[in-house]
Amino acid sequence: MATTDLSQDSLEAALGRLVRRHVGARVLVAFSGGVDSTVLLHALSQQLPPHRLLALHVDHSIQPGSGEWAIHCVKVCNQWGIQIRKTVLTPAAAGHLDEAACRDARYAWFEGLIQPGDVLVTGHHRDDQVETVLYRLLRGSGVRGLGGIHPERPLGSGVLARPFLGCSRDAITAYAAEQGLSWVIDPSNEDRRYDRNFLRHEIIRPLVARWPASGRNIDRAARHLRHAHALLGEIAGQDYDELWEPAANCCLGHHGCMEVERLDRLSIGRRFNLLRYWMSRNGYQPPGAKRLDELWRQAKVARDDGNVRVAWPDAEFRRFRAYLYLLPRQSMGALPDSISWTTQSPIQCPGVGLRLHARVSNEGSLRLKTEWSTRLELSWLRRRARLKPTGGQHRRRLRNIFQESRIPPWERRRLPMIYRDGVAIGIPGVVLADGFSAAVGHEGVEICLEDLMLRRDSGRSDL
């Protein structure tokens, strides 16, 4: 990209800001051997002592000469007195460039090397930012995606920084020429079959020829969009604090719930902004606008006792009664018939995603008498099972007990009935049959549930 307003001083100034912001930190440099990372490593070596630098080189073994590139990187680091660590990460399909898979593997290796307080730096520059923004624009990304590459973000135990993000490719190559640096050239960068290369050579170069300031302007627009995304996050955080409820009626893993009527009072943009925030807050990648439209259409037309489900790879939304729930992706497979359990050891229930264990307790109402707490059977074949709840007057159907306890349908199918010698004792977290419960203040045994589908602490255990 033909921009000549940035000089060697701008590169050094950018690195100076990085060094001042992370005083005393060890700096890990993603060192491919290309011109960008070579300039980054050399310029950092002029500002930091060698013991605070560590070069990291990844060989994906895609290009025939990649082994020679690794040798070149080692020679350069030896010449400059900088320690280097390298690895070979071969893609599943040899000879095929899967950019996303390579990037994920590379950053996973980086993350494993980062120690608390470390800063990992990459040579991404303004031209990379322009390519990223245009690429995401063509894919229909929203405000977050169009914000482009972030100058700095957490990574593992440390920080990932791109100090050259405001600098042009021309400034970097000018520095390399002035310093007499040598670097490797990846021939795949000229291959127009890859989307980014096509953008770079066939789209961006003509744009710059017509509008020389387009790179700076796109970079500035990306900064505006990052600020807008941060503001949207603040608004979503306020809405979350106002509308989120803890879903105390649930026994298994969940991320709370929100009342559909209150969500409906928000504008469409604000509502979807909140739903995306809710998902991101819990570590899930939000689905696209089309999936959110479908979610809201179903949530609106459902009756209060409806059971709406809109799922994507790792999570799902459900509507039950007047509330919308966010859950980890629920297993829809066949349930086991029954499992024998000796409660001295925890048990994992295949096909259900549950782990059960027993503990002694003298608090809570759902505790078994000690003499009934061993040699149990877990069953999912209820066949209209009935039991008389503790303190109740009559035997009752489980369906009615579930409804009155507001247990949602997706949990009812996964919760096991517990039997002892063919006698129904109860369901963990929901009900205990009369005559089997420990007296108040006396020692009893509590059956605790752990939802293995929830990647975080589910926070509920009972019986």
GUMAR-524797 format. One record per residue (C-alpha): residue number from 1; residue in one letter; x, y, z. Coordinates in steps of 0.2 Angstrom, whole numbers, always signed. Layout:
{atom NUM, a, {X, Y, Z}}
...
! end
This chain:
{atom 1, m, {+0, +0, +0}}
{atom 2, a, {+8, +16, -6}}
{atom 3, t, {+9, +27, +9}}
{atom 4, t, {+25, +37, +13}}
{atom 5, d, {+20, +48, +28}}
{atom 6, l, {+27, +35, +41}}
{atom 7, s, {+45, +34, +44}}
{atom 8, q, {+58, +24, +54}}
{atom 9, d, {+54, +35, +69}}
{atom 10, s, {+36, +30, +69}}
{atom 11, l, {+41, +12, +71}}
{atom 12, e, {+53, +16, +85}}
{atom 13, a, {+40, +27, +93}}
{atom 14, a, {+27, +13, +93}}
{atom 15, l, {+39, +1, +101}}
{atom 16, g, {+44, +14, +114}}
{atom 17, r, {+26, +16, +119}}
{atom 18, l, {+25, -3, +121}}
{atom 19, v, {+41, -4, +132}}
{atom 20, r, {+35, +10, +143}}
{atom 21, r, {+17, +2, +145}}
{atom 22, h, {+25, -15, +150}}
{atom 23, v, {+40, -10, +160}}
{atom 24, g, {+51, -25, +165}}
{atom 25, a, {+40, -38, +155}}
{atom 26, r, {+48, -52, +145}}
{atom 27, v, {+43, -49, +127}}
{atom 28, l, {+40, -64, +116}}
{atom 29, v, {+41, -61, +97}}
{atom 30, a, {+31, -71, +84}}
{atom 31, f, {+46, -73, +72}}
{atom 32, s, {+41, -80, +55}}
{atom 33, g, {+57, -73, +47}}
{atom 34, g, {+47, -62, +35}}
{atom 35, v, {+50, -44, +34}}
{atom 36, d, {+37, -38, +46}}
{atom 37, s, {+43, -49, +61}}
{atom 38, t, {+61, -47, +56}}
{atom 39, v, {+59, -28, +58}}
{atom 40, l, {+49, -30, +74}}
{atom 41, l, {+63, -41, +82}}
{atom 42, h, {+77, -30, +76}}
{atom 43, a, {+69, -14, +82}}
{atom 44, l, {+65, -22, +99}}
{atom 45, s, {+83, -28, +101}}
{atom 46, q, {+88, -9, +100}}
{atom 47, q, {+77, -5, +115}}
{atom 48, l, {+78, -20, +126}}
{atom 49, p, {+92, -31, +133}}
{atom 50, p, {+93, -48, +125}}
{atom 51, h, {+88, -57, +141}}
{atom 52, r, {+71, -49, +140}}
{atom 53, l, {+67, -55, +122}}
{atom 54, l, {+62, -73, +116}}
{atom 55, a, {+59, -76, +98}}
{atom 56, l, {+46, -90, +93}}
{atom 57, h, {+46, -98, +76}}
{atom 58, v, {+32, -110, +70}}
{atom 59, d, {+35, -121, +55}}
{atom 60, h, {+19, -127, +47}}
{atom 61, s, {+28, -138, +34}}
{atom 62, i, {+17, -132, +20}}
{atom 63, q, {+29, -123, +9}}
{atom 64, p, {+44, -134, +3}}
{atom 65, g, {+57, -121, +9}}
{atom 66, s, {+50, -119, +27}}
{atom 67, g, {+64, -129, +35}}
{atom 68, e, {+76, -117, +27}}
{atom 69, w, {+66, -103, +34}}
{atom 70, a, {+68, -110, +52}}
{atom 71, i, {+87, -112, +49}}
{atom 72, h, {+87, -93, +44}}
{atom 73, c, {+78, -88, +59}}
{atom 74, v, {+90, -97, +71}}
{atom 75, k, {+105, -89, +62}}
{atom 76, v, {+97, -72, +64}}
{atom 77, c, {+94, -74, +82}}
{atom 78, n, {+111, -81, +85}}
{atom 79, q, {+118, -66, +76}}
{atom 80, w, {+108, -54, +87}}
{atom 81, g, {+111, -63, +103}}
{atom 82, i, {+92, -67, +105}}
{atom 83, q, {+86, -84, +112}}
{atom 84, i, {+74, -93, +100}}
{atom 85, r, {+62, -107, +102}}
{atom 86, k, {+54, -116, +87}}
{atom 87, t, {+42, -130, +84}}
{atom 88, v, {+34, -139, +69}}
{atom 89, l, {+15, -139, +68}}
{atom 90, t, {+10, -149, +53}}
{atom 91, p, {-8, -147, +46}}
{atom 92, a, {-19, -162, +44}}
{atom 93, a, {-19, -161, +25}}
{atom 94, a, {-1, -159, +20}}
{atom 95, g, {+2, -146, +6}}
{atom 96, h, {-15, -138, +10}}
{atom 97, l, {-15, -120, +17}}
{atom 98, d, {-29, -119, +30}}
{atom 99, e, {-26, -102, +37}}
{atom 100, a, {-38, -103, +51}}
{atom 101, a, {-32, -120, +57}}
{atom 102, c, {-14, -114, +56}}
{atom 103, r, {-17, -98, +65}}
{atom 104, d, {-26, -108, +79}}
{atom 105, a, {-12, -120, +81}}
{atom 106, r, {+1, -107, +81}}
{atom 107, y, {-8, -96, +95}}
{atom 108, a, {-11, -112, +105}}
{atom 109, w, {+7, -115, +105}}
{atom 110, f, {+11, -97, +109}}
{atom 111, e, {-1, -97, +124}}
{atom 112, g, {+7, -112, +131}}
{atom 113, l, {+23, -103, +132}}
{atom 114, i, {+17, -87, +139}}
{atom 115, q, {+20, -84, +158}}
{atom 116, p, {+12, -71, +169}}
{atom 117, g, {+17, -54, +164}}
{atom 118, d, {+24, -59, +147}}
{atom 119, v, {+19, -49, +132}}
{atom 120, l, {+18, -58, +115}}
{atom 121, v, {+20, -46, +100}}
{atom 122, t, {+16, -49, +82}}
{atom 123, g, {+21, -39, +66}}
{atom 124, h, {+3, -35, +61}}
{atom 125, h, {+3, -18, +53}}
{atom 126, r, {-10, -5, +46}}
{atom 127, d, {-11, -14, +29}}
{atom 128, d, {-16, -30, +38}}
{atom 129, q, {-29, -20, +47}}
{atom 130, v, {-36, -14, +31}}
{atom 131, e, {-37, -32, +23}}
{atom 132, t, {-45, -38, +39}}
{atom 133, v, {-59, -25, +39}}
{atom 134, l, {-63, -26, +21}}
{atom 135, y, {-63, -45, +22}}
{atom 136, r, {-75, -45, +37}}
{atom 137, l, {-86, -32, +28}}
{atom 138, l, {-88, -43, +13}}
{atom 139, r, {-93, -57, +25}}
{atom 140, g, {-106, -46, +33}}
{atom 141, s, {-98, -44, +50}}
{atom 142, g, {-106, -33, +63}}
{atom 143, v, {-98, -19, +74}}
{atom 144, r, {-86, -30, +83}}
{atom 145, g, {-79, -39, +68}}
{atom 146, l, {-77, -22, +58}}
{atom 147, g, {-67, -16, +73}}
{atom 148, g, {-53, -26, +65}}
{atom 149, i, {-37, -32, +74}}
{atom 150, h, {-36, -26, +92}}
{atom 151, p, {-20, -17, +96}}
{atom 152, e, {-19, -27, +113}}
{atom 153, r, {-29, -40, +121}}
{atom 154, p, {-26, -54, +135}}
{atom 155, l, {-19, -70, +129}}
{atom 156, g, {-16, -84, +142}}
{atom 157, s, {-7, -78, +157}}
{atom 158, g, {-1, -63, +147}}
{atom 159, v, {-5, -50, +134}}
{atom 160, l, {-5, -50, +115}}
{atom 161, a, {+1, -34, +107}}
{atom 162, r, {+2, -27, +89}}
{atom 163, p, {+13, -12, +91}}
{atom 164, f, {+15, -9, +72}}
{atom 165, l, {-4, -8, +69}}
{atom 166, g, {-3, +10, +66}}
{atom 167, c, {+12, +9, +54}}
{atom 168, s, {+12, +5, +35}}
{atom 169, r, {+20, -9, +26}}
{atom 170, d, {+30, +4, +17}}
{atom 171, a, {+37, +10, +33}}
{atom 172, i, {+42, -7, +38}}
{atom 173, t, {+51, -12, +22}}
{atom 174, a, {+60, +5, +22}}
{atom 175, y, {+67, +2, +39}}
{atom 176, a, {+73, -16, +33}}
{atom 177, a, {+82, -8, +19}}
{atom 178, e, {+90, +6, +29}}
{atom 179, q, {+96, -7, +42}}
{atom 180, g, {+102, -19, +29}}
{atom 181, l, {+91, -33, +36}}
{atom 182, s, {+88, -50, +27}}
{atom 183, w, {+72, -59, +27}}
{atom 184, v, {+63, -74, +20}}
{atom 185, i, {+49, -73, +6}}
{atom 186, d, {+34, -84, +7}}
{atom 187, p, {+28, -87, -11}}
{atom 188, s, {+11, -91, -5}}
{atom 189, n, {+8, -72, -2}}
{atom 190, e, {+7, -70, -21}}
{atom 191, d, {-6, -84, -23}}
{atom 192, r, {-23, -75, -28}}
{atom 193, r, {-32, -91, -24}}
{atom 194, y, {-32, -86, -5}}
{atom 195, d, {-45, -73, -1}}
{atom 196, r, {-33, -61, +8}}
{atom 197, n, {-20, -61, -6}}
{atom 198, f, {-34, -58, -18}}
{atom 199, l, {-40, -43, -8}}
{atom 200, r, {-22, -36, -6}}
{atom 201, h, {-17, -37, -24}}
{atom 202, e, {-33, -35, -34}}
{atom 203, i, {-44, -24, -23}}
{atom 204, i, {-33, -14, -11}}
{atom 205, r, {-20, -9, -23}}
{atom 206, p, {-32, -1, -35}}
{atom 207, l, {-41, +7, -21}}
{atom 208, v, {-25, +15, -15}}
{atom 209, a, {-20, +21, -32}}
{atom 210, r, {-37, +30, -33}}
{atom 211, w, {-38, +36, -15}}
{atom 212, p, {-21, +37, -7}}
{atom 213, a, {-27, +40, +10}}
{atom 214, s, {-39, +25, +10}}
{atom 215, g, {-28, +15, +21}}
{atom 216, r, {-27, +28, +35}}
{atom 217, n, {-46, +31, +33}}
{atom 218, i, {-51, +13, +35}}
{atom 219, d, {-39, +11, +50}}
{atom 220, r, {-48, +26, +58}}
{atom 221, a, {-65, +19, +54}}
{atom 222, a, {-60, +3, +63}}
{atom 223, r, {-55, +13, +78}}
{atom 224, h, {-72, +21, +78}}
{atom 225, l, {-80, +4, +77}}
{atom 226, r, {-70, -3, +92}}
{atom 227, h, {-75, +12, +102}}
{atom 228, a, {-93, +9, +97}}
{atom 229, h, {-92, -9, +102}}
{atom 230, a, {-85, -4, +119}}
{atom 231, l, {-100, +7, +121}}
{atom 232, l, {-112, -6, +116}}
{atom 233, g, {-104, -18, +129}}
{atom 234, e, {-107, -5, +142}}
{atom 235, i, {-125, -3, +138}}
{atom 236, a, {-127, -22, +137}}
{atom 237, g, {-119, -24, +154}}
{atom 238, q, {-131, -12, +161}}
{atom 239, d, {-146, -21, +153}}
{atom 240, y, {-139, -37, +159}}
{atom 241, d, {-138, -31, +177}}
{atom 242, e, {-156, -25, +175}}
{atom 243, l, {-164, -41, +167}}
{atom 244, w, {-154, -56, +171}}
{atom 245, e, {-161, -68, +185}}
{atom 246, p, {-152, -83, +193}}
{atom 247, a, {-165, -97, +187}}
{atom 248, a, {-166, -104, +205}}
{atom 249, n, {-179, -117, +198}}
{atom 250, c, {-166, -126, +188}}
{atom 251, c, {-156, -141, +196}}
{atom 252, l, {-143, -143, +182}}
{atom 253, g, {-131, -131, +173}}
{atom 254, h, {-137, -115, +166}}
{atom 255, h, {-132, -97, +163}}
{atom 256, g, {-148, -89, +171}}
{atom 257, c, {-163, -83, +163}}
{atom 258, m, {-172, -67, +157}}
{atom 259, e, {-191, -63, +156}}
{atom 260, v, {-197, -63, +138}}
{atom 261, e, {-209, -48, +141}}
{atom 262, r, {-195, -37, +148}}
{atom 263, l, {-184, -42, +134}}
{atom 264, d, {-198, -37, +122}}
{atom 265, r, {-198, -19, +128}}
{atom 266, l, {-181, -16, +122}}
{atom 267, s, {-178, -11, +104}}
{atom 268, i, {-172, -24, +92}}
{atom 269, g, {-154, -18, +91}}
{atom 270, r, {-153, -17, +110}}
{atom 271, r, {-161, -34, +113}}
{atom 272, f, {-149, -43, +101}}
{atom 273, n, {-135, -33, +109}}
{atom 274, l, {-139, -40, +126}}
{atom 275, l, {-142, -58, +120}}
{atom 276, r, {-124, -57, +112}}
{atom 277, y, {-117, -50, +127}}
{atom 278, w, {-125, -64, +138}}
{atom 279, m, {-117, -77, +127}}
{atom 280, s, {-100, -69, +126}}
{atom 281, r, {-100, -66, +144}}
{atom 282, n, {-101, -85, +147}}
{atom 283, g, {-88, -90, +134}}
{atom 284, y, {-99, -94, +119}}
{atom 285, q, {-98, -88, +101}}
{atom 286, p, {-114, -79, +97}}
{atom 287, p, {-124, -85, +82}}
{atom 288, g, {-127, -74, +67}}
{atom 289, a, {-142, -62, +65}}
{atom 290, k, {-152, -75, +56}}
{atom 291, r, {-152, -87, +70}}
{atom 292, l, {-156, -73, +83}}
{atom 293, d, {-171, -68, +72}}
{atom 294, e, {-177, -86, +72}}
{atom 295, l, {-174, -87, +91}}
{atom 296, w, {-185, -71, +94}}
{atom 297, r, {-198, -76, +82}}
{atom 298, q, {-201, -93, +91}}
{atom 299, a, {-199, -85, +109}}
{atom 300, k, {-213, -72, +105}}
{atom 301, v, {-226, -84, +97}}
{atom 302, a, {-223, -98, +111}}
{atom 303, r, {-236, -100, +124}}
{atom 304, d, {-231, -97, +142}}
{atom 305, d, {-229, -116, +144}}
{atom 306, g, {-220, -118, +127}}
{atom 307, n, {-203, -126, +125}}
{atom 308, v, {-194, -116, +112}}
{atom 309, r, {-176, -122, +108}}
{atom 310, v, {-163, -113, +96}}
{atom 311, a, {-146, -121, +97}}
{atom 312, w, {-129, -119, +89}}
{atom 313, p, {-113, -129, +91}}
{atom 314, d, {-109, -126, +110}}
{atom 315, a, {-125, -118, +117}}
{atom 316, e, {-143, -115, +116}}
{atom 317, f, {-158, -104, +121}}
{atom 318, r, {-174, -111, +128}}
{atom 319, r, {-190, -103, +132}}
{atom 320, f, {-200, -111, +147}}
{atom 321, r, {-215, -102, +153}}
{atom 322, a, {-212, -83, +153}}
{atom 323, y, {-193, -84, +153}}
{atom 324, l, {-178, -87, +141}}
{atom 325, y, {-164, -98, +147}}
{atom 326, l, {-146, -99, +141}}
{atom 327, l, {-139, -116, +142}}
{atom 328, p, {-124, -127, +137}}
{atom 329, r, {-129, -138, +122}}
{atom 330, q, {-140, -151, +129}}
{atom 331, s, {-138, -169, +125}}
{atom 332, m, {-152, -176, +115}}
{atom 333, g, {-146, -194, +114}}
{atom 334, a, {-155, -210, +121}}
{atom 335, l, {-155, -211, +140}}
{atom 336, p, {-149, -226, +150}}
{atom 337, d, {-162, -238, +157}}
{atom 338, s, {-154, -239, +175}}
{atom 339, i, {-138, -239, +184}}
{atom 340, s, {-133, -247, +200}}
{atom 341, w, {-123, -236, +212}}
{atom 342, t, {-114, -239, +228}}
{atom 343, t, {-113, -221, +235}}
{atom 344, q, {-96, -223, +243}}
{atom 345, s, {-89, -218, +226}}
{atom 346, p, {-95, -204, +214}}
{atom 347, i, {-103, -211, +198}}
{atom 348, q, {-104, -203, +180}}
{atom 349, c, {-119, -207, +170}}
{atom 350, p, {-116, -210, +152}}
{atom 351, g, {-127, -202, +139}}
{atom 352, v, {-134, -190, +152}}
{atom 353, g, {-120, -179, +156}}
{atom 354, l, {-121, -180, +174}}
{atom 355, r, {-109, -185, +189}}
{atom 356, l, {-117, -189, +206}}
{atom 357, h, {-108, -190, +223}}
{atom 358, a, {-115, -192, +240}}
{atom 359, r, {-110, -182, +255}}
{atom 360, v, {-114, -181, +274}}
{atom 361, s, {-124, -166, +279}}
{atom 362, n, {-135, -159, +293}}
{atom 363, e, {-143, -145, +284}}
{atom 364, g, {-156, -144, +270}}
{atom 365, s, {-172, -153, +267}}
{atom 366, l, {-167, -166, +254}}
{atom 367, r, {-157, -178, +264}}
{atom 368, l, {-158, -196, +265}}
{atom 369, k, {-158, -206, +281}}
{atom 370, t, {-141, -214, +283}}
{atom 371, e, {-147, -232, +282}}
{atom 372, w, {-156, -228, +265}}
{atom 373, s, {-141, -220, +257}}
{atom 374, t, {-131, -235, +250}}
{atom 375, r, {-134, -248, +236}}
{atom 376, l, {-145, -236, +226}}
{atom 377, e, {-152, -238, +208}}
{atom 378, l, {-153, -223, +196}}
{atom 379, s, {-167, -225, +183}}
{atom 380, w, {-174, -215, +169}}
{atom 381, l, {-188, -227, +165}}
{atom 382, r, {-202, -219, +176}}
{atom 383, r, {-218, -225, +167}}
{atom 384, r, {-229, -213, +176}}
{atom 385, a, {-220, -216, +193}}
{atom 386, r, {-229, -209, +208}}
{atom 387, l, {-222, -205, +226}}
{atom 388, k, {-228, -196, +242}}
{atom 389, p, {-217, -181, +245}}
{atom 390, t, {-210, -178, +262}}
{atom 391, g, {-224, -170, +273}}
{atom 392, g, {-237, -173, +259}}
{atom 393, q, {-254, -182, +261}}
{atom 394, h, {-255, -191, +245}}
{atom 395, r, {-245, -200, +232}}
{atom 396, r, {-242, -189, +217}}
{atom 397, r, {-237, -191, +199}}
{atom 398, l, {-219, -185, +195}}
{atom 399, r, {-226, -174, +181}}
{atom 400, n, {-236, -164, +193}}
{atom 401, i, {-221, -162, +205}}
{atom 402, f, {-210, -156, +191}}
{atom 403, q, {-223, -143, +186}}
{atom 404, e, {-226, -136, +203}}
{atom 405, s, {-207, -135, +206}}
{atom 406, r, {-205, -126, +189}}
{atom 407, i, {-192, -139, +183}}
{atom 408, p, {-190, -136, +165}}
{atom 409, p, {-193, -150, +152}}
{atom 410, w, {-175, -152, +147}}
{atom 411, e, {-170, -156, +165}}
{atom 412, r, {-184, -168, +168}}
{atom 413, r, {-178, -180, +155}}
{atom 414, r, {-160, -180, +162}}
{atom 415, l, {-164, -181, +181}}
{atom 416, p, {-164, -199, +188}}
{atom 417, m, {-176, -207, +199}}
{atom 418, i, {-167, -215, +214}}
{atom 419, y, {-173, -232, +220}}
{atom 420, r, {-168, -243, +235}}
{atom 421, d, {-174, -261, +234}}
{atom 422, g, {-187, -257, +221}}
{atom 423, v, {-194, -243, +231}}
{atom 424, a, {-194, -225, +224}}
{atom 425, i, {-184, -213, +235}}
{atom 426, g, {-184, -197, +225}}
{atom 427, i, {-176, -186, +212}}
{atom 428, p, {-160, -176, +217}}
{atom 429, g, {-164, -158, +219}}
{atom 430, v, {-182, -160, +217}}
{atom 431, v, {-191, -171, +229}}
{atom 432, l, {-188, -184, +242}}
{atom 433, a, {-202, -197, +247}}
{atom 434, d, {-210, -197, +264}}
{atom 435, g, {-201, -208, +277}}
{atom 436, f, {-184, -208, +269}}
{atom 437, s, {-179, -190, +274}}
{atom 438, a, {-167, -187, +289}}
{atom 439, a, {-175, -176, +303}}
{atom 440, v, {-171, -158, +304}}
{atom 441, g, {-154, -155, +313}}
{atom 442, h, {-149, -174, +311}}
{atom 443, e, {-136, -180, +300}}
{atom 444, g, {-141, -186, +283}}
{atom 445, v, {-134, -190, +266}}
{atom 446, e, {-136, -177, +252}}
{atom 447, i, {-135, -183, +234}}
{atom 448, c, {-126, -170, +224}}
{atom 449, l, {-127, -167, +205}}
{atom 450, e, {-113, -160, +194}}
{atom 451, d, {-118, -156, +176}}
{atom 452, l, {-104, -161, +165}}
{atom 453, m, {-111, -152, +150}}
{atom 454, l, {-107, -135, +159}}
{atom 455, r, {-89, -130, +156}}
{atom 456, r, {-90, -119, +172}}
{atom 457, d, {-96, -122, +190}}
{atom 458, s, {-115, -126, +189}}
{atom 459, g, {-117, -121, +207}}
{atom 460, r, {-132, -133, +211}}
{atom 461, s, {-131, -149, +221}}
{atom 462, d, {-145, -157, +231}}
{atom 463, l, {-156, -172, +238}}
! end
